[in-house]
């Protein structure tokens, strides 16, 4: 059940980011450009999350958590 909740949250985060990008740059909404934009967005998100899976992942998570919240 937690996996479903996590996947749902991830889909919502990607959808919000992509919708904001497409609102700012509407020329990327048509045809293969939309598919490539979503793919690149997901790839960048994967690559940014990849260091969290290393042995220093807890340290990175604490840094992000401490400095991203007001």
N, CA, C and O atoms as a GROMACS GRO file, in nm:
protein
  280
    1UNK      N    1   0.082  -0.119   0.000
    1UNK     CA    2   0.000   0.000   0.000
    1UNK      C    3   0.087   0.127   0.000
    1UNK      O    4   0.052   0.226  -0.064
    2UNK      N    5   0.199   0.123   0.071
    2UNK     CA    6   0.288   0.239   0.071
    2UNK      C    7   0.354   0.259  -0.065
    2UNK      O    8   0.383   0.372  -0.104
    3UNK      N    9   0.378   0.149  -0.136
    3UNK     CA   10   0.436   0.161  -0.271
    3UNK      C   11   0.338   0.235  -0.362
    3UNK      O   12   0.380   0.320  -0.441
    4UNK      N   13   0.211   0.204  -0.352
    4UNK     CA   14   0.109   0.272  -0.433
    4UNK      C   15   0.103   0.420  -0.399
    4UNK      O   16   0.091   0.504  -0.488
    5UNK      N   17   0.112   0.453  -0.271
    5UNK     CA   18   0.110   0.593  -0.229
    5UNK      C   19   0.233   0.667  -0.282
    5UNK      O   20   0.222   0.781  -0.327
    6UNK      N   21   0.349   0.602  -0.276
    6UNK     CA   22   0.471   0.664  -0.326
    6UNK      C   23   0.467   0.686  -0.476
    6UNK      O   24   0.509   0.791  -0.526
    7UNK      N   25   0.418   0.586  -0.550
    7UNK     CA   26   0.408   0.601  -0.695
    7UNK      C   27   0.310   0.711  -0.733
    7UNK      O   28   0.335   0.789  -0.826
    8UNK      N   29   0.198   0.717  -0.662
    8UNK     CA   30   0.099   0.821  -0.690
    8UNK      C   31   0.157   0.960  -0.664
    8UNK      O   32   0.134   1.052  -0.742
    9UNK      N   33   0.232   0.974  -0.557
    9UNK     CA   34   0.295   1.102  -0.527
    9UNK      C   35   0.398   1.139  -0.634
    9UNK      O   36   0.409   1.255  -0.672
   10UNK      N   37   0.472   1.041  -0.681
   10UNK     CA   38   0.572   1.067  -0.784
   10UNK      C   39   0.506   1.109  -0.916
   10UNK      O   40   0.554   1.201  -0.982
   11UNK      N   41   0.398   1.042  -0.954
   11UNK     CA   42   0.327   1.081  -1.075
   11UNK      C   43   0.275   1.224  -1.064
   11UNK      O   44   0.282   1.300  -1.161
   12UNK      N   45   0.224   1.262  -0.947
   12UNK     CA   46   0.174   1.398  -0.928
   12UNK      C   47   0.287   1.500  -0.937
   12UNK      O   48   0.269   1.606  -0.998
   13UNK      N   49   0.403   1.470  -0.878
   13UNK     CA   50   0.515   1.563  -0.884
   13UNK      C   51   0.565   1.582  -1.027
   13UNK      O   52   0.596   1.694  -1.068
   14UNK      N   53   0.573   1.474  -1.102
   14UNK     CA   54   0.617   1.484  -1.242
   14UNK      C   55   0.514   1.561  -1.323
   14UNK      O   56   0.551   1.643  -1.407
   15UNK      N   57   0.388   1.535  -1.300
   15UNK     CA   58   0.282   1.603  -1.375
   15UNK      C   59   0.284   1.753  -1.349
   15UNK      O   60   0.267   1.832  -1.442
   16UNK      N   61   0.304   1.793  -1.224
   16UNK     CA   62   0.309   1.936  -1.192
   16UNK      C   63   0.431   2.002  -1.256
   16UNK      O   64   0.420   2.112  -1.311
   17UNK      N   65   0.546   1.936  -1.250
   17UNK     CA   66   0.666   1.993  -1.312
   17UNK      C   67   0.654   2.005  -1.463
   17UNK      O   68   0.693   2.106  -1.521
   18UNK      N   69   0.599   1.902  -1.526
   18UNK     CA   70   0.583   1.904  -1.672
   18UNK      C   71   0.479   2.007  -1.713
   18UNK      O   72   0.497   2.078  -1.812
   19UNK      N   73   0.369   2.017  -1.638
   19UNK     CA   74   0.265   2.116  -1.671
   19UNK      C   75   0.320   2.258  -1.662
   19UNK      O   76   0.289   2.342  -1.746
   20UNK      N   77   0.399   2.285  -1.560
   20UNK     CA   78   0.461   2.417  -1.547
   20UNK      C   79   0.556   2.447  -1.662
   20UNK      O   80   0.560   2.559  -1.713
   21UNK      N   81   0.634   2.347  -1.701
   21UNK     CA   82   0.726   2.365  -1.813
   21UNK      C   83   0.651   2.390  -1.943
   21UNK      O   84   0.688   2.478  -2.020
   22UNK      N   85   0.544   2.312  -1.967
   22UNK     CA   86   0.466   2.330  -2.090
   22UNK      C   87   0.389   2.462  -2.091
   22UNK      O   88   0.365   2.517  -2.198
   23UNK      N   89   0.350   2.512  -1.975
   23UNK     CA   90   0.286   2.643  -1.971
   23UNK      C   91   0.384   2.753  -2.008
   23UNK      O   92   0.347   2.852  -2.072
   24UNK      N   93   0.509   2.736  -1.967
   24UNK     CA   94   0.611   2.837  -1.997
   24UNK      C   95   0.662   2.826  -2.141
   24UNK      O   96   0.690   2.928  -2.204
   25UNK      N   97   0.673   2.705  -2.192
   25UNK     CA   98   0.724   2.681  -2.326
   25UNK      C   99   0.625   2.595  -2.405
   25UNK      O  100   0.644   2.474  -2.416
   26UNK      N  101   0.521   2.656  -2.460
   26UNK     CA  102   0.418   2.576  -2.528
   26UNK      C  103   0.464   2.512  -2.659
   26UNK      O  104   0.395   2.424  -2.711
   27UNK      N  105   0.576   2.553  -2.713
   27UNK     CA  106   0.622   2.494  -2.839
   27UNK      C  107   0.666   2.349  -2.821
   27UNK      O  108   0.682   2.277  -2.920
   28UNK      N  109   0.686   2.304  -2.698
   28UNK     CA  110   0.727   2.166  -2.672
   28UNK      C  111   0.608   2.072  -2.651
   28UNK      O  112   0.628   1.955  -2.619
   29UNK      N  113   0.485   2.119  -2.668
   29UNK     CA  114   0.367   2.038  -2.641
   29UNK      C  115   0.329   1.943  -2.754
   29UNK      O  116   0.249   1.852  -2.733
   30UNK      N  117   0.384   1.961  -2.872
   30UNK     CA  118   0.334   1.887  -2.988
   30UNK      C  119   0.426   1.774  -3.029
   30UNK      O  120   0.549   1.788  -3.031
   31UNK      N  121   0.365   1.661  -3.061
   31UNK     CA  122   0.434   1.548  -3.124
   31UNK      C  123   0.542   1.486  -3.038
   31UNK      O  124   0.525   1.466  -2.918
   32UNK      N  125   0.654   1.455  -3.102
   32UNK     CA  126   0.762   1.384  -3.036
   32UNK      C  127   0.834   1.470  -2.934
   32UNK      O  128   0.903   1.418  -2.846
   33UNK      N  129   0.821   1.603  -2.945
   33UNK     CA  130   0.886   1.692  -2.849
   33UNK      C  131   0.830   1.672  -2.708
   33UNK      O  132   0.903   1.684  -2.610
   34UNK      N  133   0.700   1.643  -2.698
   34UNK     CA  134   0.640   1.620  -2.567
   34UNK      C  135   0.695   1.493  -2.505
   34UNK      O  136   0.727   1.490  -2.386
   35UNK      N  137   0.707   1.388  -2.585
   35UNK     CA  138   0.761   1.262  -2.535
   35UNK      C  139   0.906   1.278  -2.491
   35UNK      O  140   0.945   1.227  -2.386
   36UNK      N  141   0.985   1.347  -2.570
   36UNK     CA  142   1.125   1.368  -2.535
   36UNK      C  143   1.139   1.456  -2.411
   36UNK      O  144   1.226   1.430  -2.327
   37UNK      N  145   1.055   1.557  -2.397
   37UNK     CA  146   1.060   1.645  -2.281
   37UNK      C  147   1.028   1.568  -2.153
   37UNK      O  148   1.098   1.582  -2.053
   38UNK      N  149   0.924   1.487  -2.157
   38UNK     CA  150   0.888   1.408  -2.039
   38UNK      C  151   0.998   1.307  -2.008
   38UNK      O  152   1.031   1.286  -1.892
   39UNK      N  153   1.054   1.244  -2.110
   39UNK     CA  154   1.162   1.148  -2.090
   39UNK      C  155   1.286   1.212  -2.029
   39UNK      O  156   1.347   1.156  -1.939
   40UNK      N  157   1.323   1.328  -2.079
   40UNK     CA  158   1.440   1.399  -2.026
   40UNK      C  159   1.414   1.445  -1.882
   40UNK      O  160   1.504   1.437  -1.798
   41UNK      N  161   1.294   1.491  -1.854
   41UNK     CA  162   1.258   1.532  -1.718
   41UNK      C  163   1.270   1.415  -1.621
   41UNK      O  164   1.324   1.430  -1.512
   42UNK      N  165   1.220   1.300  -1.661
   42UNK     CA  166   1.228   1.181  -1.576
   42UNK      C  167   1.372   1.132  -1.561
   42UNK      O  168   1.411   1.088  -1.453
   43UNK      N  169   1.451   1.140  -1.668
   43UNK     CA  170   1.591   1.099  -1.660
   43UNK      C  171   1.670   1.190  -1.567
   43UNK      O  172   1.751   1.142  -1.488
   44UNK      N  173   1.647   1.320  -1.575
   44UNK     CA  174   1.715   1.413  -1.485
   44UNK      C  175   1.674   1.386  -1.341
   44UNK      O  176   1.759   1.388  -1.252
   45UNK      N  177   1.547   1.362  -1.317
   45UNK     CA  178   1.502   1.328  -1.182
   45UNK      C  179   1.565   1.201  -1.130
   45UNK      O  180   1.601   1.193  -1.012
   46UNK      N  181   1.580   1.101  -1.216
   46UNK     CA  182   1.645   0.976  -1.177
   46UNK      C  183   1.791   1.001  -1.143
   46UNK      O  184   1.841   0.952  -1.041
   47UNK      N  185   1.861   1.077  -1.228
   47UNK     CA  186   2.003   1.102  -1.204
   47UNK      C  187   2.025   1.186  -1.078
   47UNK      O  188   2.125   1.166  -1.008
   48UNK      N  189   1.935   1.278  -1.049
   48UNK     CA  190   1.948   1.357  -0.926
   48UNK      C  191   1.917   1.273  -0.802
   48UNK      O  192   1.971   1.301  -0.695
   49UNK      N  193   1.833   1.172  -0.814
   49UNK     CA  194   1.800   1.086  -0.701
   49UNK      C  195   1.897   0.971  -0.683
   49UNK      O  196   1.897   0.905  -0.579
   50UNK      N  197   1.979   0.946  -0.783
   50UNK     CA  198   2.072   0.833  -0.778
   50UNK      C  199   2.171   0.840  -0.662
   50UNK      O  200   2.198   0.736  -0.600
   51UNK      N  201   2.229   0.958  -0.629
   51UNK     CA  202   2.322   0.962  -0.515
   51UNK      C  203   2.257   0.923  -0.382
   51UNK      O  204   2.327   0.884  -0.289
   52UNK      N  205   2.127   0.933  -0.371
   52UNK     CA  206   2.061   0.896  -0.246
   52UNK      C  207   2.062   0.745  -0.223
   52UNK      O  208   2.034   0.699  -0.112
   53UNK      N  209   2.095   0.668  -0.326
   53UNK     CA  210   2.098   0.522  -0.313
   53UNK      C  211   2.236   0.471  -0.277
   53UNK      O  212   2.254   0.350  -0.262
   54UNK      N  213   2.334   0.558  -0.264
   54UNK     CA  214   2.469   0.514  -0.228
   54UNK      C  215   2.479   0.504  -0.077
   54UNK      O  216   2.382   0.528  -0.006
   55UNK      N  217   2.597   0.467  -0.027
   55UNK     CA  218   2.616   0.456   0.118
   55UNK      C  219   2.610   0.592   0.186
   55UNK      O  220   2.581   0.600   0.306
   56UNK      N  221   2.636   0.699   0.112
   56UNK     CA  222   2.627   0.833   0.168
   56UNK      C  223   2.488   0.893   0.148
   56UNK      O  224   2.468   1.013   0.168
   57UNK      N  225   2.392   0.812   0.110
   57UNK     CA  226   2.258   0.860   0.081
   57UNK      C  227   2.189   0.926   0.199
   57UNK      O  228   2.119   1.026   0.182
   58UNK      N  229   2.209   0.872   0.318
   58UNK     CA  230   2.146   0.932   0.436
   58UNK      C  231   2.204   1.070   0.463
   58UNK      O  232   2.132   1.161   0.504
   59UNK      N  233   2.334   1.087   0.440
   59UNK     CA  234   2.396   1.219   0.457
   59UNK      C  235   2.339   1.318   0.356
   59UNK      O  236   2.305   1.431   0.393
   60UNK      N  237   2.327   1.278   0.230
   60UNK     CA  238   2.269   1.365   0.127
   60UNK      C  239   2.125   1.400   0.162
   60UNK      O  240   2.082   1.514   0.149
   61UNK      N  241   2.050   1.299   0.208
   61UNK     CA  242   1.911   1.323   0.244
   61UNK      C  243   1.900   1.424   0.357
   61UNK      O  244   1.816   1.513   0.353
   62UNK      N  245   1.984   1.412   0.458
   62UNK     CA  246   1.982   1.508   0.570
   62UNK      C  247   2.021   1.648   0.523
   62UNK      O  248   1.962   1.746   0.570
   63UNK      N  249   2.118   1.659   0.433
   63UNK     CA  250   2.154   1.791   0.381
   63UNK      C  251   2.037   1.854   0.306
   63UNK      O  252   2.006   1.972   0.326
   64UNK      N  253   1.973   1.776   0.220
   64UNK     CA  254   1.859   1.827   0.145
   64UNK      C  255   1.746   1.864   0.239
   64UNK      O  256   1.682   1.968   0.222
   65UNK      N  257   1.721   1.780   0.337
   65UNK     CA  258   1.612   1.803   0.431
   65UNK      C  259   1.638   1.926   0.517
   65UNK      O  260   1.546   2.004   0.542
   66UNK      N  261   1.761   1.944   0.563
   66UNK     CA  262   1.792   2.057   0.650
   66UNK      C  263   1.791   2.190   0.578
   66UNK      O  264   1.748   2.291   0.634
   67UNK      N  265   1.839   2.193   0.453
   67UNK     CA  266   1.856   2.321   0.385
   67UNK      C  267   1.745   2.354   0.285
   67UNK      O  268   1.746   2.464   0.229
   68UNK      N  269   1.650   2.264   0.262
   68UNK     CA  270   1.543   2.296   0.170
   68UNK      C  271   1.416   2.341   0.241
   68UNK      O  272   1.325   2.393   0.177
   69UNK      N  273   1.409   2.323   0.372
   69UNK     CA  274   1.292   2.363   0.450
   69UNK      C  275   1.323   2.492   0.522
   69UNK      O  276   1.431   2.508   0.578
   70UNK      N  277   1.229   2.584   0.519
   70UNK     CA  278   1.252   2.713   0.586
   70UNK      C  279   1.252   2.700   0.736
   70UNK      O  280   1.269   2.799   0.807
   0.00000   0.00000   0.00000
